[in-house]
Structure formats: structure tokens, C-alpha cells
Amino acid sequence: MAPSPAGAAVLLVCLVTVALSAFGLRLSRRTSDFYVAGRAVSPQRNAAAIGGEYLSAASFLGVAGLIYDQGVDALWYPVGYTVGYLVLLVLVAAPLRRSGAYTLPDFAEARLESRSVRHLCSVLVVFIGWLYLLPQLQGAGFTLRLVSGAPLWLGPVLVVGVVVLSVAAGGMRSITLVQAVQYWIKLSALAIPAGVLLAVWWGTQGPGLEVTEAWVLPGSGPHTDGHGLYRTLSLMLALALGTMGLPHVVVRYYTNPDGTGARATTVRVLVLLGLFYVVTVVYAVLGRAYLPTLGPGVRADTVVLRLPAEVLPGVGGEVLLAALTGGAFAAFLSTSSGLALAVTGVLNQDVVRPLLARAVPGDHSEVAGFRIAAVVAVLVPFAGVGVFPEVPLAAFVTLAFVIAASTFFPLLALGVWWPRLSVQGATAGLLTGAVLAIGAVAVTVLAGDQGGWADALLAQPAAWIVPLVGVVMVVVSLLTPHGIPRGAARTLVRLHTPEDLIA
């Protein structure tokens, strides 16, 4: 990597991450420390940690690139990402914490008393986690190449190396501290340069910014055709409901001391996300002012990183680029860490630990298996970086939201609120949602979007898959009352009873 302020910023962020992880290692001793940080994370720190891992490369670079490219239609992305936490707050935040589970498959098994449902959930968690990790690694590669000329493989290698050290060192307790710090790094790295760029633009251009009508009202948007409106509504549904099914988001609610803390965490998260997304719009608008067109093959995701040199050539632009690059890498690292941690927990409990326990009996095999699983959790998506096609970061992440909304949202919503959910109903719904969503995702990624209603239904399938899965779960459950767990009523009482009443 060529020496530059941006390269130095990347190295600094990596060193800070490793140092914080090493400090967290001193605090991680018990199994619960590795999985749920001892269930003792305050709402303030947990909210910052959620913001750190949730605001990924798609949020830092991808959303600004989409708004730059598509105009106001793309504003629905940050709205949807934020609304998802409101849905989570209302429906499942406190009950998830009261479940006492470590992972989403743990919750599924506790609620339905079924190992088969647990294994199915485990497969989905790993698949969604790996699908979400891919754009983080790809984004790290093109970001580092853009700012330093480094080869594409170096960015993913740095992210994988740091994430393995962070996750394996101290698990959730270590990662919580790292991600809370990284949220503020990302917000500062985005907001401070945005303020400087706005000040320069104001001083040179004045308050009048000309934005063409073609950008504000793009021809492919919902303003001009019916399936465009469908796409927007389906996108919002996927983002709002998919948040509940993202494994690295759900696991965070197991780290709060109680259900009240889980709700307080979510309220704070809404504020932190709102602060962040306001700034991304600034970069999109400034990008249109200073970079009205991009050359052939230039990704819209790179607009944020290209702006400093256009607005403030020279040393000032290099300093701003260094700050943005450091923030971008903090985004890659924090989101990748959260995803890797969620996948690690599932791989360890369902695959690695059972195998390891046979060879090395004893409680210490839990932590040993966790660290082995952490390596596997990041090496598999790393191997797929060069295989999967590069698509816009925010669009790739949206695919993970679609799958999560089509599978885990119906399971969690019905599992928390409907006592008659049966094992057969949950299994049928999960399989239906997984097959339809993954099939639609595969067709969209491999064949591309050709326009028209057929492609709209495949590119944004949440609006028809999620209701269908809900119907399947309900109908099959009503037809199989013998599959209702014996302890369903008792489990629901525990999920909805405040801890202070139980005590």
C-alpha cells in the first residue's frame, strides 16, 4: 500500500480495533462473556455498538451512492433501515431479551422445543451472515484500491485478519466495546468532512444549488409507472421487517440486563441512526454538484471518496479523504465483526463444539470451539469475494434483508405473539420463505434486472413473499395442532412478563 494519509488512517483504525479487542480479552472469561457479554451491557453502550455494526459499508458509501445515482427515490433506503428498529422495538425487543437465548436458533428451539427447527434456523443465520459479509469485504477492496492503488485483495485480507483477532479474542464483550467506539469514529469521519465540504461549497457557489429534474424525478421511479411504486413499497417492507431477522442485530438484544434495557437501547439506536443518515444525503447532493457524471465503469459507491479531491484539491482534500477512508474502514470492520460474531456463535454451538467436545471433553471446549468457528465464519465469505459479482453495496445488503424478512420475521412475530404456532407450521414457513427469497435473489443477481412487472416481483419480492410465508405458517399450524409445543403457554408467559415481576 502506497504511503498516504488515507493509508495511515486505515492502519490507525485497524490498530485501534485490535488494541480495544485485546483490552476486551481481559474481561472475557465465561461462556456468556463470549456470546452475550455477560448480559450486562448498558443501553447507552449497546445502542452505540448496534449503530457501529448496523451502519455498514452500505450505509457509509452505498446509500450516498444510491441517492446520487437514483435521486430522491433512494431516500427510502435510510428510511427503511431506520424504521426497522421501530418495528423491532414494538414487536420483539423485550421478549427476545427475556427468552434467555444466546442466538436466534437458541430462541427457535426454546420456543418450539424442536431441534429440527433449530438446525434450519442455523443454516439460515449462516447464509444471511455470509451474504451480508460479502459486500463488506468487496467494499474494503475497492476502497483501499481507490485511495492507495493497492490490489483488490488487500482490503479483504486486512478486514478478515482484524475481525478474526477481534472476535476470537474476547467474543461479544470485546466486540461491544470495539463497535461502540467505531460508531463515533464513523459518525465523526463522515460529519466533519461533510461540514468542511459544505462550507467550501457555500463560500464558492452560494446557497443556490441546481439539481436537475431528471435526478429528482428519475424515469425509473414510482412517479412514472405502477411497478416503480410497487418496488418502493416492497423495498420498504423488506428493510423494515428484515431488520428483525438479521442475526447480528437480534443477538444484540440478548446482551442487555433486562427487557426494559432492550427497549431503551432501541430508542437510542433510532436517534443514532437518524444522526448518521442525515449526513449521507449531504454527500449525495454535493456529489451531484461537483461530479454530475461519472466515467465508464466508475462505481457510484465511490462518490463520497472522490468528493474531497474535487472540492478541495491539495493537502486539505487529502486530509478529508483520510478521515473518510478511516471511517469507511471502521464501517467494514465493525459490521464484519458483528456478522462474524453471529455466525460464529451458531457454527460453534451446532457444528464445531459438538465435534470438539467429543475429542476434548470439558467446559474449556466451549471457548476453544468459539475461536475455531470464528476463523471459519470469515474465511468462507473471503473465499467468495472473487466469485460473486460486484453490485452496488446497498443493493447487495438489501438482498440479505429480503431473505431475513421472508424467513425470520414471520417466525419471530408469530413465535412471540401467537401460542398456536406449531413445529410443522414454522418449518413450512421457513422453507417456503427461504426457497422463494433465495430463488428471487439468485435470478436477480445472475440475470440482472430487465424491467417490467416480472423483474419487479423478483428484484423486490418481500411484498408478496412475507405475507405468503405468514399465511403458510398460520394455516399449517392450524392443521397440525399436535405440533404445538407442550410448554408454549409457559414460554410466552416468560417472554412477556417483566423481570421485576418475576423477581
Steps between C-alpha positions, in 0.01 A plus 500: 500500500646835395572731795230765523279665763215268397719193537616621840136549606417141403794366700407717799141372501623141478746552787236667720263210431758238594603695812141529622445131431810413703363706788169319472684168524582583862127524574387182321522191718161327503301346216236773532773764456579362155137461389304782668760712689380363832153652433625818667530758220341837576245646255738787416791276405281241333332764283838633386617144432188427295558820305859393449417162352173591323635804314701300254680584178156512341411784735832682486558486124213312340205713606672821391583331169142386448355844576758653267408254225121466544394827657231534763367149442807363678418699813276208590809294582603696813135536597450124477822419685388723788132397510612141545607579854163653577332176393748303706435723803123453482490126428792304641777700672406425862370142445822403321705611800273313740535179299842441654639377166851555368415490128196508273503119458508478881179703512337286232580180688384642834172623352415197287687228691632362171856420394398485134374860505818600679719343230298667224539838671873437538539446126309821428703704751826385345376564145371850579816584692725392215286679242528820708875456551580482130430867416699609806806319371446616142456858619822485699681387186382775266531768769864419571575476129342839432690688772838327476517294182528179704389170341137402550587207725679709763188667643319170566817352649529788748134476600514120542819517705372768738156342535643157586721654766213708642234229508723215611669710769207595717174421321199722565646684799802607296303578183246712690773740613656508152174568320387770741824690437480438125154655477636832620802463273269449202269785590790741555680384186186565295359812669816711538608473133137561397502826698827609340381414148173685556687804624725500192204456267308778675794735470556433132154424361259673736177350629350431156564136404359395166371145501349383174144372489627181336688421818224596741238307303685219322307325228522161671345623823153457643390836362464367146387136507309252709772243561731781614260571784487130578880486514512782752233352725655153484844644574366678807335180618824302458709757686249557780429132564839360403674685782324272747646194331862610466703271726757761601219740600286250692791367705559849640177486698626203698777718647275743689439438872121481452209574266479862611864545404428345158225754434717791620777378271270507197380855568860619514582311182229691311663828600851385403386370162315823426813705569702284267268484201445874483867542411495243218244713313741794512764297315251393233393859431858630499591214269242618250635853524869415452486166318189518279620202296730209568724336245432155352545225756518740796286383791253743654609354836827694462342848481559571870869417465541700178344822632792636710736520202234674290394753762832568671801397290833466676591423859158594636329251272747228598430557868124480445544187288706344778220565750237353267714197422560434869128526563424268210739240634349536846167418332642193329662377820211561740230350278720206403577439868132492594413267214796276571403483866141399419614232255772384741253441781278285280787305341653433839181381668371288213817378324838567659430452871323163466795370296758651731329383817536139391876537468565746788234462770449780748370854520812645341394352165228768479750785466739295288217414262390865491842606377519228238152594377606866478764411243255295292237776521717750309707277274200365306369842385860609439536210255184619323609862449645435157219266395190710562430792264553852626170683536425828681572454869158609626325283242700192603421556867132541412500142373591383851212708639259334256600151614487598868156658459370196312612248763579630847247783520195268481667254737579765762173690471284186529736330743483793741129582467309188385484198733363264231810505279596137438830340405356399163367851434831665585694250286269539200516879521877515535553266205248688285657837576855374455437330166301789351728778629828329411361407160396858430837628623688254280305596188549871571875473560575262214261627232476868593193718509344535155201711601130423495270337753664158495840646585346736757345204683833316500724798580280613792310189610436583867151642439366164382731251674462628859116486505509162327739358760281635780196329348691174458613503864149573628314253277743212554502568875120488513508169310761351735390581857690194622821684407443784746770476771372389838674786673386771255275679749767495769761632256278788389435598861876522555548705182239759598542525876730784617800379698416700809166319531666162475756596764 
